[in-house]
Amino acid sequence: MLSGEAETQDIINLTNQVSRASEEAPPISLRQHITMKSPALYIYTSGTTGLPKAAVVTHEKVWMMSFLQRLSGVCSSDIIYICLPLYHSAGFLAGLSGAIERGITVVLKSKFSASRFWDDCREHNVTVIQYIGEVMRYLCNTPERENDRQHSVRLALGNGIRAETWREFLRRFGDVRVCECYGATEGNIGFFNYTGKIGSIGRVSAIHKMLFPYAFLKFDPEKEEPVRGSDGLCVEAAPGETGLLVAKIHKLAPFEGYAKNSTQTEKKRLRDVFQRGDMYFNTGDLILADRQGFLYFQDRIGDTFRWKGENVATTEVSEILLMLDCIEAANVYGVTVPGHEGRVGMAALQLTDGMEFDGSAAYEHMKNLLPAYARPRFIRIQEELRLTGTFKQVKVQLVQEGFDPNSTRDRLFIMEENQQTFVPLTEEIFSAITAGRTRL
């Protein structure tokens, strides 16, 4: 830690260490065995679908990620506003390290604040902002102001913005170039949307694919594994069909894995993909490549689930739910129900301030915009949705608690199709479902 005092046991006060350090240059012998492949730092994964893991980040990866701002068109006269935590790769590698590479001014905010965001940008003449996850949606959900377009921001760099939020952001805040990227801290593949195509994470490039081979595989969400043919090898998804993104592990695109965690490291390695003995990195992400080669993020493994013989993409359902005025945030997931195959849809909702959940309006909205199999049957109302430090929704605990009224104090609702509304989920209804007296 860098503060003056360290009261917690086993926490080292770096300020005191630095003040006592010699001003002489450290001997070369200390780094004589350090190469570009040596670990530079560990960054813990967000932990959206499980416990965080320490991803090994090499000096080579730090160096490569620092060039993202250069690719995005950031120049030495820019001023970047970073309000993301520096313990993740977005804020530290793409943000701070990239700013050092460019030699630009950094406005570092200790915590993201939607209400202060644009005032900070105006005060410090910010020209580049960085985003991730829900940050852009939070900005769009703030009350409209007359000076929304009065700022110097010309470029927004990040990942995870949804198409509707992208359009709303441009409408609200003016002609800002949005550079959407795709990648993972431990991953060996990345994409960059250099065309500005709204909603896309990038585009298929022949040169990129030649240097860093990748593919989109047919995926079975019920078994949570790629579909394999009679020869035991994986089957590639067709253009326009959602597939699991995998990237070949080789010298130019290594996978360093997780520190002291060989089990989790091996889980991310996919073997015998297109020929015996080959090995690919399993991103865990479901991507759609359209016939023009544009790529669109669809969902993560564990988020997509199967119900009534159909695949349900939670991201798509969330976007539909967010169209309702009474819903501020939505976290969609699947829960198991005794006596039923697959998982039934459930949504944890955070309501808009001053508004109540309207069961009839929600039912009508879902009926009009979602197929029957994709409509969440259970609704859970929360004061605030649980997020990681990088504003990613956490589902693990919600999935484990399911739709049992005894497992939470949150209000629960169930879809009542005869009444065309959502009604409170009582213990009697829960018992009838789990005992098989009521079928879904």
Sequence and secondary structure as in RCSB ss.txt:
>XXXX:A:sequence
MLSGEAETQDIINLTNQVSRASEEAPPISLRQHITMKSPALYIYTSGTTGLPKAAVVTHEKVWMMSFLQRLSGVC
SSDIIYICLPLYHSAGFLAGLSGAIERGITVVLKSKFSASRFWDDCREHNVTVIQYIGEVMRYLCNTPERENDRQ
HSVRLALGNGIRAETWREFLRRFGDVRVCECYGATEGNIGFFNYTGKIGSIGRVSAIHKMLFPYAFLKFDPEKEE
PVRGSDGLCVEAAPGETGLLVAKIHKLAPFEGYAKNSTQTEKKRLRDVFQRGDMYFNTGDLILADRQGFLYFQDR
IGDTFRWKGENVATTEVSEILLMLDCIEAANVYGVTVPGHEGRVGMAALQLTDGMEFDGSAAYEHMKNLLPAYAR
PRFIRIQEELRLTGTFKQVKVQLVQEGFDPNSTRDRLFIMEENQQTFVPLTEEIFSAITAGRTRL
>XXXX:A:secstr
  SS   STT   HHHHHHHS SS   GGGGTT  TTSEEEEEE   SSSS  EEEEEHHHHHHHTTHHHHHT  
TT EEEE S TTSHIIIIIIIIHHHHHT EEEE SS  TTTHHHHHHHTT  EEEEETTHHHHHHTS   TTTT 
S   EEEEE   HHHHHHHHHHH S EEEEEE  TT S  EE  S  TT  EE  HHHHHHS EEEE EETTTTE
E B TTS B B  TTSEEEEEEE SSSS    BTT HHHHHHTEEESSSSTT EEEEEEEEEEE TTSEEEEEEE
BTTBEEETTEEE HHHHHHHHTTSTTEEEEEEEEE  TT SS EEEEEEEE TT    HHHHHHHHHHHS GGGS
 SEEEEESS  B TTS B  HHHHHHTT GGG SSEEEEEETTTTEEEE  HHHHHHHHTTSS  
